């Protein structure tokens, strides 16, 4: 059965952190659905506008992975979404992959209890926002259980490949590393 990943965008998102996982996961054979918070046309932090597949509020079901780009005010706009908060709790309960990069681990995952008791990373300067229940790491990508976190735009490819490793398998990630000349 084909795996599904839901990439959630809100106005002010970091474009590299959205496009890199979308592209990489599609290359890995994952069905990627892009959802916009509150609307379908979402503008990133650097004025690139994307038309999403649907509004997050219209999404039905539970994907195999949810991916949250960072960027500001994108991460703050994600945090304001009740639909996203409900989805994150459903993902946590079902043991599905929750992946967040840049500001989103600190601004979205930590306040919603997703990182409690876990090791995680985030964009430099947001470490204190993770709170006392999270063990901060300076690693570029951190996986702890079902949660994958990463630092920022420069780590987007590593982050995307780690999602492929966890969602599909390590062989597919290695194939993509070769085909995309990552190393």
Steps between C-alpha positions, in 0.01 A plus 500: 500500500632843403609720792349846538656821629316821576707819471326788678564857389401829662576852382862588572637144465862441396479392136814281489374306801173425321611430143795276593293241691215516246738430211713242682202302631335496158825365352480226765152400384311655791162659434552860615201720576561871557248670729461869572388634836170682448537539123652338193728782381788542745787750473840414644746713694679594177189592300459173308131410480384137487161355417446208734299186426241588762445690823619317810151535645369286207747216550346170611684212662847451643805505273808286563701820558431867559772751408520856630735751335624783718554863418350795677225592523416165335565291812296740715216480247513119514479515880176701477324222304257294705478247215877450514498460878233230469695325221823504703329336797349235270843437345659471845235252622531285188882496502524662156799711393501865601777702332576868559787725400638843593275691741215246485640253758513780760199705389258218407610160633626596847189699607280210390691244711633311197862534617446422871777267617664498157830611351448769233659785312378828351616824338782671693353746749180302563660249739348656812154476344524120500440507874633291790341170389714484181865399472649745248759379249715700259489211249378602155222238502372319809269198504346389829226242468239622254629860498756645257631855553755707312676837519417710193516558124855365470394168654187453286650224283630300797162545670317381187722194460448406866124513443548268199710262717229482763196503271624280213839342582874560513563347157268754335673785684841374381372473142380861516834614644671350194244614239480855636879528551456588866848377593 
